[in-house]
């Protein structure tokens, strides 16, 4: 598979994953029964598997690793935080306020991950970067 095709799969899966997360967050805030639909519970896992697989394949293809590339380490750390916040927002948050706060925080972390990916700089919010 070519780099361009793999990157397109990766970027497309990022967009779909984010849109699904955002939609599920809106449904969570509205208390919608749509969150209980079978496809809503399964599709994000499929998309995220494609996303993670393509990310690993891209890293291997361009010979990047998190030990030697701080921007990749920052993306991985951001991803873990994003996943944790997403789990709190959509599943484990004790109160509606905690769920909404986690969902908003996850949006900020997602922005950080995208900016790090675009700039290859883990200090994207730094004034002196």
N, C-alpha and C positions, 0 to 999 in steps of 0.2 A: 504494500500500500504506500502511496506517495505521502510525503510530509503534508502537502496542501490538503489532500483528502482527509488525512487523519486530524489535522487542525480544524477543518470544517466540521467534522463529526464532534470534536471536542467543544468547539464554540457553540454549535447547535445544541448540544446536550446541556451546556451551561445555561443557555437562554431558556430552554424548556424546563430545566430543573428550577431555575429561579422563578419563572412564571407560575409553575405549579406550587412552589412554596408560598409565593405571594397570594395566590388564589386561596390556598388552604388557610392562610392567615386571615384573610378577609372573611372567609366562611366561619372560622373560629370566633372572630370578633362578633359576628352576627348570630352565632349559635345555630348555624345552619345544619340541617340533617344531611346535607350534601357530603359532609365529611365522612359519613358512614358508608358511602357507596363503595362497592368493591374495587372499581377501577381507580378510585382516589387513594385507596390503600396500597394498591399494587404498582401502579404506573411510576410513582416517584422512585421506587426501588430499582426498577428496570432502567430508568433514565440515569439514575445516579451510578449504577453499575457500568453503563456505557461511558459515562463521564469519567469515572475513576480509571477504568481500563484504558481509555484514550489518553488520559493524563500520564499514566505510567508509560505507555507506549511512546508518547511524544518525548518524555524525559530520556528514555533509553535511546530513541532515534537521534536526538540532538546531543547526546552524551552529557546530560546534566544530572547532578545528584544533589540532594539537600545538604550533604556534608560539606561540599565545596562551593555551593551556591546559596548565599544567604537569602536571596530573593525567593528561591524555591523552598527553603526552610520556613520562611515567613508565610508563604502560601499554605504550606501544610499545617502550620500552627493555626493560621486563620481558618482553615477548613475545619480543623478539629473544634475550634471555638464555635464556628458557624453551626456545625452539627449539634453540639451541645445546646446552644441557644435554640436551635430549631426543635430539638426534642423537648425542651422546656416549654416552648411556645405552643407546640401542637399536642403534646402528650402529658408531660409531667408537671407543668406549672400548677401550683396549688390554688391560685386565685386568678380571676380574669385579668386583674391588673398585672400580676406577675407574667402571665402568658403574653399580654400585649407588650409589656416592657421587653421581654425576651425576643419577641418578634421584631420589634423596632431595632433592638441591639443587633440582631442577626442581619438586618438590612445594612447597617453601618459596616459590619464585618465583611459582608459580601462586597460592598463597595471597595473596602480596603484590599481584598483579594484581587479584584479586577484591576485596581490601580497598580498593585505590585506586579501583576502579570503583564500589564502594558508597559510599565516603566523599568521592570527588572530591578526595582529599588525598594527594599523593605521599609525605608524611611520616607514613604510618600507623603506623610502628613507633617514631616519635619520642616521647619522654616529654614533650616540651614543645609538641607540635603543638596 
